[in-house]
Amino acid sequence: MGLQELKKRYINLAEMLPCAFFDLNITGNFIYINKKAKVLLGEEEGILGAKLAEKVSKKHLYRLLTIFEEAVKKGCDKGEIEIQAGEGEQRVALEVVAVKGEEGVTGFQCYVKEGEFKEEPLSREGHEIALALASARAALDVADKKKK
């Protein structure tokens, strides 16, 4: 499968998710967000390349850092944070998965659902899509590395 087919598959999987989805590089910059995330954030222009930390309420930055640290250690972690959503702040349930390559963590995939953790951001079906999405991201990372 070529790089373009992998990217297309990746985007199709991300758009099938039942929740907002962010894909971040190792430094926390957005490299992809699905349509549900664009609606949640109330933004489309200029979001790629921006840092997730810039979208998080200042009082929740430490919590965000803790979630990411645990994701690096355990592979994933989750919690509640407040993000900038359009004109105001909104509480969301966030699940972060560390994307690992041959050289360690290469980025993060974030699944976001509006509200508190009354239920998981991802349903069982959503978790299956997320696993396929993680595999597609790993394949993209490998293909991109070979291209360079």
C-alpha positions in Angstrom: 0.0 0.0 0.0 1.4 3.4 -1.0 1.7 6.5 1.2 -1.3 8.2 -0.4 -3.5 5.2 0.1 -2.3 5.0 3.8 -3.2 8.7 4.3 -6.6 8.2 2.8 -7.3 5.2 4.9 -6.2 7.1 8.0 -8.5 10.0 7.3 -11.4 7.7 6.6 -10.9 5.9 9.9 -10.6 9.2 11.8 -13.8 10.5 10.3 -15.6 7.3 11.3 -14.9 7.8 15.0 -17.9 8.6 17.2 -16.0 11.4 19.0 -13.6 14.3 18.3 -10.1 13.2 17.4 -6.8 15.0 17.5 -3.5 13.6 16.2 -0.5 15.3 17.7 3.2 15.1 17.0 5.7 14.5 19.8 5.8 18.2 20.8 2.0 18.4 21.1 1.2 20.2 17.8 -1.9 19.3 15.9 -1.1 17.3 12.8 -4.6 16.2 12.1 -8.1 16.8 13.6 -11.3 15.2 12.4 -14.5 17.1 11.6 -16.0 16.5 15.0 -12.9 18.1 16.6 -13.2 21.1 14.2 -16.8 21.6 15.4 -15.8 21.2 19.0 -13.0 23.7 18.8 -15.0 26.1 16.6 -12.0 26.5 14.4 -10.7 25.3 11.1 -8.1 27.7 9.9 -4.7 27.8 11.6 -5.3 24.8 13.9 -2.8 22.5 12.3 0.6 23.2 13.7 -0.8 24.9 16.8 -0.2 23.3 20.2 -3.0 21.5 22.2 -1.7 23.3 25.3 -2.8 26.6 23.8 -6.4 25.3 23.6 -6.5 24.1 27.3 -7.7 26.2 30.1 -4.7 27.5 32.1 -6.0 25.9 35.3 -5.9 22.5 33.5 -2.4 22.6 32.0 -0.9 20.6 34.8 -3.6 18.0 34.5 -3.0 17.8 30.8 0.7 17.3 31.3 0.0 14.5 33.9 -2.3 12.7 31.4 0.4 12.9 28.7 3.1 11.7 31.1 1.0 8.7 32.1 0.2 7.9 28.5 4.0 7.8 27.8 4.5 5.4 30.8 1.4 3.2 30.4 0.5 3.6 26.7 -2.7 5.5 27.4 -4.4 7.6 30.1 -7.6 9.6 30.5 -9.1 12.5 32.4 -11.2 15.6 32.3 -9.9 19.0 31.2 -11.4 22.3 30.0 -10.6 23.4 26.5 -11.2 26.6 24.6 -14.3 25.8 22.5 -15.3 28.6 20.2 -15.9 31.7 22.4 -15.7 29.9 25.8 -14.4 27.0 27.8 -15.9 23.5 27.8 -15.3 20.5 30.0 -14.3 17.4 28.0 -13.4 13.8 28.7 -10.0 13.2 27.1 -8.3 9.8 26.3 -4.7 10.0 25.2 -2.9 7.2 23.5 0.9 7.3 23.0 1.9 6.4 19.4 5.1 4.3 19.6 7.6 3.6 16.9 11.0 1.9 16.8 12.6 4.9 18.6 9.9 5.3 21.3 7.0 7.7 21.5 6.5 9.5 18.2 3.2 11.3 18.9 -0.2 11.1 20.6 -3.8 10.3 19.5 -6.5 12.1 21.5 -10.1 11.0 21.7 -12.4 13.7 23.1 -16.0 13.7 24.2 -18.0 16.7 25.5 -18.9 16.5 29.2 -17.6 14.5 32.1 -16.4 10.9 32.3 -19.9 9.5 32.8 -19.0 7.2 29.9 -15.8 6.5 28.0 -15.0 8.8 25.0 -14.9 5.7 22.8 -17.5 3.0 22.5 -16.4 -0.6 21.9 -16.8 0.0 18.1 -14.9 3.3 18.6 -12.0 1.3 20.2 -11.8 -1.0 17.2 -11.6 2.0 14.9 -9.0 3.5 17.2 -6.8 0.4 17.0 -7.0 0.5 13.2 -6.2 4.2 13.4 -3.1 3.5 15.5 -1.9 0.9 13.1 -2.5 3.3 10.2 -0.5 6.0 12.0 2.4 3.6 12.7 2.4 2.6 9.0 2.4 6.2 8.0 5.3 7.0 10.3 7.3 4.1 8.8 6.5 5.1 5.2 7.2 8.7 5.9 10.6 7.8 7.5 11.5 5.6 4.5 10.6 8.5 2.1 13.1 10.8 3.8 
